[in-house]
Amino acid sequence: MNINKYKIIRLDEKYIKNIELIWLNSLPENLKSMIGGVIVKNYLIEFLSDKSNLGIGVLHANELAGFVLFGTDDNIIKKIFIKDFFVIIKSFLKSLLFFDLKKIKNFIDCAIYLFLSKKKENILKIKDTQLLIICVNIKFQNKGLGSFMIKESFKNYDFFFKKYNNVFVKTLKKDAKNISFYKKNDFKYLFEIFGRVYLKY
Ligand SMILES: CC(C)(COP(=O)(O)OP(=O)(O)OC[C@H]1O[C@@H](n2cnc3c(N)ncnc32)[C@H](O)[C@@H]1OP(=O)(O)O)[C@@H](O)C(=O)NCCC(=O)NCCS
């Protein structure tokens, strides 16, 4: 990978549309993607307006090639749940009506997981921050960009990371490629909850 072609930036509101597109294309089975772009967009608006969070992007000739979000999103999720309650309910009812098994399963899975993980996650969140999501535009994947973003974030944004002991991340256990990606980037296995693997840097 020729790193001179890429530029690391701190993300702000003007990148929301580009982040949303990469998110929806790279993570189509993510529940927020399944509910729709409006949820992803509102999540990003809330995330980026809170300056205690850190969003990092990588540019290739002025095109956003990938992004990574660090911080906490408990309050964002609560706000979105209230603000977009009818969008979420409508999406759930639609999945029932059209017998969209994949989506129904995703809704139920997320609800059970949130219930089961709350206590253990709250303990982690006292001293640690979280890598909430990382996505590389499909056409740029597997060229080292994801690893580059993680390394450059830790190297250049010490003012953010020094407030925490560790950075944790969770990923679906069935996504073996993601687990090996995090391990390759020095995240160590912690524990599992309901099909999610937690790793810590
Ligand atoms: C996970 C992701 C960010 C990795 O970024 P990347 O730039 O492709 O990763 P890198 O090139 O730095 O590292 C590649 C390594 O990651 C792993 N990997 C993860 N996802 C991969 C994918 N879709 N294609 C190829 N390798 C992938 C491989 O183990 C690979 O290891 P190798 O080089 O030893 O073969 C990227 O694949 C992606 O955006 N995936 C979709 C979104 C996602 O699942 N995000 C994580 C959950 S929030």
Ligand as a Chemical Component Dictionary entry (heavy atoms), coordinates in Angstrom:
data_LIG
# 
_chem_comp.id                   LIG 
_chem_comp.type                 NON-POLYMER 
_chem_comp.pdbx_formal_charge   0 
_chem_comp.three_letter_code    LIG 
# 
loop_
_chem_comp_atom.comp_id 
_chem_comp_atom.atom_id 
_chem_comp_atom.alt_atom_id 
_chem_comp_atom.type_symbol 
_chem_comp_atom.charge 
_chem_comp_atom.model_Cartn_x 
_chem_comp_atom.model_Cartn_y 
_chem_comp_atom.model_Cartn_z 
_chem_comp_atom.pdbx_ordinal 
LIG C1  C1  C 0 -13.136 -5.085  8.238  1  
LIG C2  C2  C 0 -12.565 -4.037  7.294  2  
LIG C3  C3  C 0 -12.730 -2.664  7.913  3  
LIG C4  C4  C 0 -11.085 -4.322  7.079  4  
LIG O1  O1  O 0 -10.534 -3.282  6.304  5  
LIG P1  P1  P 0 -9.485  -3.633  5.156  6  
LIG O2  O2  O 0 -8.896  -2.369  4.655  7  
LIG O3  O3  O 0 -10.163 -4.493  4.165  8  
LIG O4  O4  O 0 -8.436  -4.491  6.003  9  
LIG P2  P2  P 0 -6.866  -4.620  5.815  10 
LIG O5  O5  O 0 -6.543  -4.644  4.362  11 
LIG O6  O6  O 0 -6.177  -3.637  6.665  12 
LIG O7  O7  O 0 -6.645  -6.031  6.464  13 
LIG C5  C5  C 0 -7.116  -7.174  5.780  14 
LIG C6  C6  C 0 -7.306  -8.268  6.772  15 
LIG O8  O8  O 0 -8.583  -8.112  7.368  16 
LIG C7  C7  C 0 -9.346  -9.314  7.268  17 
LIG N1  N1  N 0 -10.567 -8.964  6.533  18 
LIG C8  C8  C 0 -11.683 -8.537  7.158  19 
LIG N2  N2  N 0 -12.660 -8.304  6.290  20 
LIG C9  C9  C 0 -12.190 -8.574  5.062  21 
LIG C10 C10 C 0 -12.754 -8.521  3.746  22 
LIG N3  N3  N 0 -14.021 -8.164  3.500  23 
LIG N4  N4  N 0 -11.948 -8.840  2.706  24 
LIG C11 C11 C 0 -10.691 -9.237  2.940  25 
LIG N5  N5  N 0 -10.115 -9.292  4.150  26 
LIG C12 C12 C 0 -10.853 -8.970  5.220  27 
LIG C13 C13 C 0 -8.516  -10.355 6.621  28 
LIG O9  O9  O 0 -8.164  -11.255 7.669  29 
LIG C14 C14 C 0 -7.273  -9.647  6.106  30 
LIG O10 O10 O 0 -6.134  -10.294 6.590  31 
LIG P3  P3  P 0 -4.920  -10.701 5.613  32 
LIG O11 O11 O 0 -4.405  -9.402  5.040  33 
LIG O12 O12 O 0 -3.946  -11.383 6.508  34 
LIG O13 O13 O 0 -5.558  -11.596 4.581  35 
LIG C15 C15 C 0 -13.246 -4.060  5.900  36 
LIG O14 O14 O 0 -13.112 -5.329  5.344  37 
LIG C16 C16 C 0 -14.726 -3.683  5.931  38 
LIG O15 O15 O 0 -15.078 -2.519  5.790  39 
LIG N6  N6  N 0 -15.618 -4.684  6.094  40 
LIG C17 C17 C 0 -17.065 -4.428  6.090  41 
LIG C18 C18 C 0 -17.500 -3.705  7.325  42 
LIG C19 C19 C 0 -17.212 -4.491  8.588  43 
LIG O16 O16 O 0 -17.498 -5.675  8.663  44 
LIG N7  N7  N 0 -16.650 -3.795  9.605  45 
LIG C20 C20 C 0 -16.284 -4.420  10.862 46 
LIG C21 C21 C 0 -17.382 -4.523  11.782 47 
LIG S1  S1  S 0 -17.841 -2.982  12.472 48 
# 
loop_
_chem_comp_bond.comp_id 
_chem_comp_bond.atom_id_1 
_chem_comp_bond.atom_id_2 
_chem_comp_bond.value_order 
_chem_comp_bond.pdbx_ordinal 
LIG C1  C2  SING 1  
LIG C2  C3  SING 2  
LIG C2  C4  SING 3  
LIG C2  C15 SING 4  
LIG C4  O1  SING 5  
LIG O1  P1  SING 6  
LIG P1  O2  DOUB 7  
LIG P1  O3  SING 8  
LIG P1  O4  SING 9  
LIG O4  P2  SING 10 
LIG P2  O5  DOUB 11 
LIG P2  O6  SING 12 
LIG P2  O7  SING 13 
LIG O7  C5  SING 14 
LIG C5  C6  SING 15 
LIG C6  O8  SING 16 
LIG C6  C14 SING 17 
LIG O8  C7  SING 18 
LIG C7  N1  SING 19 
LIG C7  C13 SING 20 
LIG N1  C8  SING 21 
LIG N1  C12 SING 22 
LIG C8  N2  DOUB 23 
LIG N2  C9  SING 24 
LIG C9  C10 SING 25 
LIG C9  C12 DOUB 26 
LIG C10 N3  SING 27 
LIG C10 N4  DOUB 28 
LIG N4  C11 SING 29 
LIG C11 N5  DOUB 30 
LIG N5  C12 SING 31 
LIG C13 O9  SING 32 
LIG C13 C14 SING 33 
LIG C14 O10 SING 34 
LIG O10 P3  SING 35 
LIG P3  O11 DOUB 36 
LIG P3  O12 SING 37 
LIG P3  O13 SING 38 
LIG C15 O14 SING 39 
LIG C15 C16 SING 40 
LIG C16 O15 DOUB 41 
LIG C16 N6  SING 42 
LIG N6  C17 SING 43 
LIG C17 C18 SING 44 
LIG C18 C19 SING 45 
LIG C19 O16 DOUB 46 
LIG C19 N7  SING 47 
LIG N7  C20 SING 48 
LIG C20 C21 SING 49 
LIG C21 S1  SING 50 
# 
